[in-house]
């Protein structure tokens, strides 16, 4: 998991100053919306439907192939003319006249034909069907894992929105404090207690906070738009607002840190490897003979839609492709290499997943420690600012010292909020890696 770094300029989001409508959304609404509307989940589901369609095609291994045709023709070809009369069962002694055989009159023939082909034994097809089934199951698992990932992503986006609203309150409070200090310093200046430079320094500070708030009002819409993108909702002119606020503290929970073989993506990799294995076996079984049955029922007449003559044909065929110029051997070698590659990739993926899990577990501990230290730093900076402000009103502190303490206090509060966000997301990411 890449460490999330949000700079102060991108962190400041505001719930005020917008002309758009505000839509309240809760965390409980997200799971249902992401399942029903997210485009990435829909794409993953269509990939599964494609694999399912491929698997359904393999039903041809067991089910018959039935075709019906109706053919009409007219011919003076000696062989075709004689054969047509023979099929129509209308041959007479005069038709054996050599003159008529060699130069027949125009003969019409209308044929209705029903053909059935029934596979009996195709060993390679059996393994091909098993490969298609494993592929379908792999895509199904990938779809489920995609949904789990997007639930994590939308939860992250929601927490970022919470962080944004929390951070903007800090900035607005800071702006209010800075303006109060400006008013105080201006009064002191008018009384001759401070210099003009002190007033200008405080004014610069007020302008700086106001500039940050302006960025915040743009960034809040950016955060809202990203959440809307994940939910596939049109929020043109509207802004999301979380119904729950970001907490200032964290809740430490025990999490299983062992990599589970039942994780959907790992199961999908195993199924994919299984599919390649079946494809390899299918290529090997291609060297065996195939047994298929066939049959047809035919109706002939010299008149359109006539059915005067009838006949049928049934049989079975055992075919064996003994040698095809190394084509089958090449296919087997390719399928074998694909299977070995898939097996290696699966092993690599599992090791990478374990590495990611171990790293995230350490990051969670670091994030927990960071929350504690940032909270302590914020409390200390808050107390330091309170002391300097009291001393400043008594004329015992410089204006620059007060501004430094105020800046530090705001910075430490924002850092604490960021630390809480990082811990909460890391905790959810760790749950995602172990589910």
C-alpha positions as CSV (number, residue, x, y, z in Angstrom):
1,X,0.0,0.0,0.0
2,X,1.4,3.3,-1.0
3,X,1.6,5.8,1.9
4,X,-1.0,8.4,1.5
5,X,0.5,11.9,1.6
6,X,-1.9,14.8,1.6
7,X,-0.2,18.2,1.6
8,X,-1.7,21.1,3.4
9,X,-2.8,22.8,0.2
10,X,-4.8,19.8,-0.9
11,X,-6.0,18.9,2.6
12,X,-8.1,22.1,3.2
13,X,-11.6,21.5,2.1
14,X,-14.7,23.5,3.0
15,X,-18.4,23.0,3.5
16,X,-19.1,26.7,3.3
17,X,-19.1,29.1,0.4
18,X,-20.8,26.8,-2.1
19,X,-23.8,27.8,-4.2
20,X,-24.5,24.1,-5.2
21,X,-26.9,21.9,-3.4
22,X,-25.5,19.7,-0.7
23,X,-26.4,16.0,-0.6
24,X,-26.0,14.2,2.7
25,X,-24.6,10.7,2.4
26,X,-23.9,8.1,5.1
27,X,-21.3,5.3,5.1
28,X,-24.1,2.7,5.2
29,X,-25.4,4.0,1.8
30,X,-22.1,3.4,0.1
31,X,-22.0,-0.4,-0.1
32,X,-25.3,-0.7,-1.8
33,X,-24.6,2.2,-4.2
34,X,-21.2,0.9,-5.2
35,X,-22.6,-2.6,-5.9
36,X,-25.4,-1.3,-8.1
37,X,-23.8,1.6,-9.9
38,X,-20.0,1.4,-10.1
39,X,-18.8,1.1,-13.7
40,X,-15.7,-1.0,-12.9
41,X,-17.9,-3.6,-11.2
42,X,-20.1,-3.7,-14.2
43,X,-17.1,-4.2,-16.5
44,X,-15.9,-7.0,-14.3
45,X,-19.3,-8.6,-14.4
46,X,-19.4,-8.4,-18.2
47,X,-16.0,-10.2,-18.3
48,X,-17.6,-12.9,-16.2
49,X,-20.6,-13.1,-18.5
50,X,-18.2,-13.5,-21.5
51,X,-16.4,-16.4,-19.7
52,X,-19.8,-17.9,-18.9
53,X,-20.8,-17.7,-22.5
54,X,-17.6,-19.5,-23.5
55,X,-18.4,-22.2,-21.0
56,X,-22.0,-22.6,-22.4
57,X,-20.5,-23.2,-25.9
58,X,-18.8,-26.3,-24.5
59,X,-22.3,-27.9,-24.1
60,X,-21.8,-28.8,-27.8
61,X,-19.6,-31.6,-26.5
62,X,-22.7,-33.5,-25.3
63,X,-25.6,-32.1,-27.2
64,X,-26.4,-32.8,-30.9
65,X,-26.0,-30.4,-33.7
66,X,-29.2,-30.3,-35.8
67,X,-29.5,-28.5,-39.1
68,X,-32.5,-28.3,-41.5
69,X,-32.1,-27.2,-45.2
70,X,-34.4,-26.9,-48.2
71,X,-32.8,-26.9,-51.7
72,X,-34.3,-26.3,-55.0
73,X,-32.5,-26.8,-58.3
74,X,-32.9,-27.4,-62.0
75,X,-30.1,-29.2,-64.1
76,X,-29.2,-30.7,-67.4
77,X,-26.1,-32.2,-66.0
78,X,-26.3,-36.0,-66.8
79,X,-25.1,-37.2,-63.5
80,X,-27.1,-34.7,-61.4
81,X,-30.2,-35.3,-63.5
82,X,-30.0,-39.1,-63.1
83,X,-29.3,-38.8,-59.4
84,X,-32.2,-36.4,-58.8
85,X,-34.6,-38.9,-60.5
86,X,-33.2,-41.7,-58.4
87,X,-33.7,-39.7,-55.2
88,X,-37.2,-38.9,-56.3
89,X,-37.9,-42.6,-56.9
90,X,-39.3,-41.8,-60.4
91,X,-36.8,-43.7,-62.6
92,X,-38.3,-45.7,-65.5
93,X,-36.9,-48.1,-68.0
94,X,-36.8,-45.4,-70.6
95,X,-34.5,-43.3,-68.4
96,X,-31.7,-45.8,-69.2
97,X,-31.8,-44.9,-72.8
98,X,-28.2,-43.8,-73.6
99,X,-29.4,-40.8,-75.5
100,X,-31.4,-39.5,-72.5
101,X,-28.6,-40.4,-70.1
102,X,-26.1,-38.4,-72.1
103,X,-28.4,-35.5,-73.0
104,X,-31.1,-35.3,-70.4
105,X,-33.9,-32.8,-70.4
106,X,-34.1,-30.1,-67.6
107,X,-34.7,-31.9,-64.4
108,X,-36.1,-30.2,-61.3
109,X,-35.3,-31.4,-57.8
110,X,-36.6,-30.1,-54.4
111,X,-34.9,-31.6,-51.3
112,X,-35.6,-31.2,-47.6
113,X,-32.8,-32.5,-45.4
114,X,-32.6,-32.8,-41.6
115,X,-29.0,-33.6,-40.4
116,X,-28.0,-34.6,-36.9
117,X,-24.4,-34.8,-35.6
118,X,-23.9,-36.3,-32.1
119,X,-20.5,-36.3,-30.4
120,X,-19.9,-39.7,-28.6
121,X,-16.3,-39.6,-27.4
122,X,-14.1,-36.5,-27.6
123,X,-11.6,-36.6,-24.8
124,X,-9.9,-33.4,-25.6
125,X,-13.3,-31.6,-25.6
126,X,-13.9,-32.8,-22.1
127,X,-10.8,-31.1,-20.8
128,X,-11.6,-28.0,-22.9
129,X,-14.9,-27.8,-21.1
130,X,-13.2,-28.1,-17.7
131,X,-10.8,-25.3,-18.7
132,X,-13.7,-23.1,-19.7
133,X,-15.4,-23.8,-16.4
134,X,-12.2,-22.9,-14.4
135,X,-11.9,-19.7,-16.5
136,X,-15.5,-18.8,-15.7
137,X,-15.0,-19.4,-12.0
138,X,-11.8,-17.3,-12.1
139,X,-13.6,-14.3,-13.6
140,X,-16.4,-14.7,-11.0
141,X,-13.9,-14.6,-8.2
142,X,-12.2,-11.6,-9.8
143,X,-15.6,-9.8,-10.0
144,X,-16.1,-10.4,-6.3
145,X,-12.6,-9.2,-5.4
146,X,-13.2,-6.1,-7.6
147,X,-16.3,-5.4,-5.6
148,X,-14.4,-5.8,-2.3
149,X,-11.6,-3.4,-3.6
150,X,-14.1,-0.8,-4.6
151,X,-15.9,-1.0,-1.3
152,X,-12.5,-0.2,0.2
153,X,-11.8,2.6,-2.3
154,X,-15.2,4.2,-1.7
155,X,-14.7,4.0,2.0
156,X,-11.4,5.7,1.6
157,X,-13.0,8.4,-0.5
158,X,-15.7,8.9,2.2
159,X,-13.0,9.2,4.9
160,X,-11.2,11.8,2.7
161,X,-14.4,13.7,2.5
162,X,-14.8,13.6,6.3
163,X,-11.2,14.7,6.7
164,X,-11.8,17.6,4.3
165,X,-14.8,18.8,6.2
166,X,-12.9,18.5,9.5
167,X,-9.9,20.3,8.2
168,X,-11.9,23.2,6.9
169,X,-13.4,23.8,10.3
170,X,-9.9,24.0,11.6
171,X,-9.0,26.6,9.0
172,X,-12.1,28.7,9.6
173,X,-11.4,28.7,13.3
174,X,-7.9,29.7,12.5
175,X,-9.2,32.5,10.2
176,X,-11.4,33.7,13.0
177,X,-8.6,33.7,15.5
178,X,-6.2,35.4,13.0
179,X,-8.8,38.2,12.4
180,X,-9.2,38.6,16.2
181,X,-5.5,38.9,16.6
182,X,-5.4,41.5,13.7
183,X,-8.0,43.6,15.4
184,X,-6.1,43.4,18.7
185,X,-2.7,44.3,17.1
186,X,-4.4,47.1,15.2
187,X,-5.7,48.6,18.4
188,X,-2.2,48.3,20.0
189,X,-0.8,50.0,16.9
190,X,-3.3,52.9,17.2
191,X,-2.3,53.2,20.9
192,X,1.4,53.4,19.8
193,X,2.3,50.2,21.5
194,X,3.2,48.3,18.3
195,X,4.9,49.2,15.0
196,X,3.3,49.2,11.6
197,X,5.3,46.1,10.7
198,X,3.5,44.1,13.4
199,X,0.2,45.0,11.8
200,X,1.4,44.0,8.4
201,X,2.7,40.7,9.6
202,X,-0.6,39.8,11.1
203,X,-2.4,41.0,7.9
204,X,-0.2,38.7,5.9
205,X,-1.1,35.8,8.1
206,X,-4.9,36.5,7.7
207,X,-4.4,36.7,3.9
208,X,-2.5,33.4,3.9
209,X,-5.3,31.6,5.8
210,X,-7.9,33.1,3.5
211,X,-6.0,31.9,0.5
212,X,-5.9,28.4,2.0
213,X,-9.7,28.5,2.5
214,X,-10.1,29.5,-1.1
215,X,-8.2,26.4,-2.2
216,X,-10.3,24.4,0.3
217,X,-13.5,25.4,-1.4
218,X,-12.3,24.1,-4.7
219,X,-10.9,20.9,-3.2
220,X,-14.1,20.0,-1.4
221,X,-15.8,19.8,-4.8
222,X,-12.9,17.7,-6.1
223,X,-13.4,15.2,-3.3
224,X,-17.1,15.1,-3.8
225,X,-16.7,14.6,-7.6
226,X,-14.4,11.6,-7.0
227,X,-16.9,10.0,-4.7
228,X,-19.6,10.6,-7.3
229,X,-17.4,9.0,-9.9
230,X,-17.0,5.9,-7.8
231,X,-20.8,5.8,-7.3
232,X,-21.5,6.6,-10.9
233,X,-23.8,9.4,-10.0
234,X,-24.3,12.7,-11.7
235,X,-23.8,15.5,-9.2
236,X,-23.4,18.4,-11.5
237,X,-23.8,21.5,-9.4
238,X,-24.1,19.4,-6.2
239,X,-21.8,18.5,-3.4
240,X,-21.7,15.4,-1.1
241,X,-21.6,15.9,2.6
242,X,-20.8,13.0,5.0
243,X,-23.5,12.5,7.6
244,X,-20.8,11.3,10.1
245,X,-17.8,13.4,11.1
246,X,-14.2,12.2,11.3
247,X,-13.4,11.2,14.8
248,X,-10.3,12.8,16.5
249,X,-9.3,9.4,18.0
250,X,-8.8,5.9,16.8
251,X,-10.2,2.5,17.7
252,X,-7.5,-0.2,17.9
253,X,-8.8,-3.6,16.9
254,X,-7.2,-7.0,16.6
255,X,-6.8,-8.1,13.0
256,X,-5.8,-11.4,11.6
257,X,-2.4,-10.8,10.0
258,X,-2.1,-14.2,8.2
259,X,-2.6,-14.4,4.4
260,X,-5.7,-16.4,3.7
261,X,-5.8,-18.8,0.8
262,X,-9.5,-18.1,0.6
263,X,-8.9,-14.6,-0.5
264,X,-10.9,-14.0,-3.7
265,X,-8.0,-12.8,-5.8
266,X,-5.8,-15.7,-4.7
267,X,-8.5,-18.2,-5.5
268,X,-8.9,-16.5,-8.9
269,X,-5.2,-17.0,-9.6
270,X,-5.5,-20.6,-8.6
271,X,-8.5,-21.1,-10.9
272,X,-6.7,-19.4,-13.8
273,X,-3.7,-21.7,-13.3
274,X,-6.1,-24.7,-13.3
275,X,-7.6,-23.5,-16.5
276,X,-4.2,-23.4,-18.2
277,X,-3.5,-26.9,-16.9
278,X,-6.7,-28.2,-18.4
279,X,-5.8,-26.5,-21.7
280,X,-2.5,-28.3,-21.6
281,X,-4.2,-31.7,-21.0
282,X,-6.7,-30.9,-23.8
283,X,-3.8,-30.3,-26.2
284,X,-2.3,-33.6,-25.2
285,X,-5.6,-35.5,-25.6
286,X,-5.8,-34.1,-29.1
287,X,-3.6,-37.0,-30.2
288,X,-6.4,-39.4,-29.4
289,X,-9.1,-40.5,-31.9
290,X,-12.7,-39.0,-31.8
291,X,-15.9,-40.9,-32.2
292,X,-19.0,-39.1,-33.5
293,X,-22.4,-40.3,-34.8
294,X,-24.3,-38.8,-37.6
295,X,-27.6,-39.2,-39.3
296,X,-29.9,-37.5,-41.8
297,X,-33.5,-37.7,-43.0
298,X,-34.2,-36.6,-46.6
299,X,-37.3,-35.8,-48.6
300,X,-37.2,-35.3,-52.4
301,X,-39.8,-34.3,-55.1
302,X,-39.8,-32.7,-58.5
303,X,-42.5,-30.2,-57.3
304,X,-42.0,-27.3,-54.8
305,X,-42.6,-28.4,-51.2
306,X,-43.2,-31.9,-52.4
307,X,-42.3,-34.9,-50.2
308,X,-43.0,-37.9,-52.5
309,X,-39.7,-39.7,-51.8
310,X,-38.1,-40.2,-48.4
311,X,-35.0,-41.8,-47.1
312,X,-32.6,-41.7,-44.1
313,X,-28.9,-42.2,-43.3
314,X,-27.3,-43.1,-40.0
315,X,-23.7,-43.9,-39.1
316,X,-20.7,-43.4,-36.9
317,X,-17.2,-42.1,-37.6
318,X,-14.0,-42.8,-35.8
319,X,-11.4,-40.3,-36.9
320,X,-7.8,-40.0,-35.8
321,X,-5.5,-37.2,-36.9
322,X,-2.3,-39.2,-37.1
323,X,0.1,-36.5,-38.2
324,X,-0.5,-32.8,-39.0
325,X,3.0,-31.6,-39.5
326,X,3.8,-30.9,-35.8
327,X,0.9,-28.6,-35.5
328,X,-0.6,-30.5,-32.5
329,X,2.8,-30.9,-30.9
330,X,3.4,-27.2,-31.2
331,X,0.0,-26.4,-29.6
332,X,0.8,-28.8,-26.7
333,X,4.2,-27.2,-26.1
334,X,2.6,-23.7,-26.1
335,X,-0.2,-24.9,-23.7
336,X,2.5,-26.4,-21.4
337,X,4.5,-23.2,-21.4
338,X,1.3,-21.2,-20.6
339,X,0.5,-23.4,-17.7
340,X,4.0,-23.2,-16.3
341,X,4.0,-19.4,-16.6
342,X,0.6,-19.2,-14.9
343,X,1.8,-21.4,-12.0
344,X,4.9,-19.2,-11.6
345,X,2.8,-16.0,-11.7
346,X,0.4,-17.5,-9.1
347,X,3.3,-18.3,-6.8
348,X,4.8,-14.8,-7.3
349,X,1.4,-13.2,-6.6
350,X,1.0,-15.0,-3.3
351,X,4.5,-14.0,-2.2
352,X,3.9,-10.4,-3.1
353,X,0.6,-10.5,-1.2
354,X,2.3,-11.8,1.9
355,X,5.0,-9.1,1.5
356,X,2.3,-6.4,1.2
357,X,0.5,-7.8,4.2
358,X,3.6,-7.8,6.4
359,X,4.4,-4.2,5.3
360,X,0.9,-3.0,5.9
361,X,0.9,-4.6,9.4
362,X,4.0,-2.6,10.2
363,X,2.5,0.6,8.7
364,X,-0.5,0.1,11.0
365,X,1.7,0.0,14.1
366,X,3.6,3.1,12.8
367,X,0.3,4.9,12.1
368,X,-1.0,4.1,15.7
369,X,2.2,5.5,17.1
370,X,1.9,8.6,14.9
371,X,-1.6,9.2,16.1
372,X,-0.5,9.2,19.7
373,X,2.5,11.5,19.0
374,X,0.5,13.9,16.8
375,X,-2.2,14.2,19.5
376,X,0.4,15.0,22.1
377,X,2.1,17.6,19.8
378,X,-1.3,19.2,19.1
379,X,-2.2,19.5,22.7
380,X,1.2,20.9,23.5
381,X,1.0,23.5,20.6
382,X,-2.4,24.5,21.8
383,X,-1.2,25.1,25.3
384,X,1.9,27.0,23.9
385,X,-0.4,29.2,21.8
386,X,-2.6,29.9,24.8
387,X,0.3,31.0,26.9
388,X,1.9,33.2,24.2
389,X,-1.5,34.8,23.5
390,X,-1.9,35.7,27.2
391,X,1.6,37.0,27.4
392,X,1.1,39.0,24.2
393,X,-1.9,40.7,25.6
394,X,0.3,41.7,28.5
395,X,2.9,43.0,26.2
396,X,5.4,40.3,27.1
397,X,5.6,38.5,23.7
398,X,6.5,39.7,20.2
399,X,4.0,39.6,17.4
400,X,6.2,37.2,15.4
401,X,6.3,34.8,18.3
402,X,2.5,34.8,18.5
403,X,2.1,34.2,14.8
404,X,4.7,31.3,15.0
405,X,2.7,29.7,17.8
406,X,-0.6,30.1,16.0
407,X,0.8,28.6,12.8
408,X,2.3,25.7,14.7
409,X,-1.0,25.0,16.5
410,X,-3.0,24.9,13.2
411,X,-0.3,22.7,11.6
412,X,-0.3,20.2,14.4
413,X,-4.1,19.9,14.5
414,X,-4.1,19.2,10.8
415,X,-1.3,16.7,11.2
416,X,-3.3,14.9,13.9
417,X,-6.4,14.7,11.7
418,X,-4.2,13.3,8.8
419,X,-2.7,10.8,11.2
420,X,-6.1,9.6,12.3
421,X,-7.2,9.3,8.6
422,X,-4.0,7.3,7.8
423,X,-4.6,4.9,10.7
424,X,-8.2,4.3,9.9
425,X,-7.5,3.6,6.2
426,X,-4.5,1.4,6.9
427,X,-6.7,-0.6,9.3
428,X,-9.3,-1.1,6.6
429,X,-6.7,-1.9,4.0
430,X,-5.2,-4.6,6.3
431,X,-8.7,-6.0,6.7
432,X,-9.0,-6.0,2.9
433,X,-5.7,-7.9,2.6
434,X,-6.8,-10.6,5.1
435,X,-10.4,-11.1,4.1
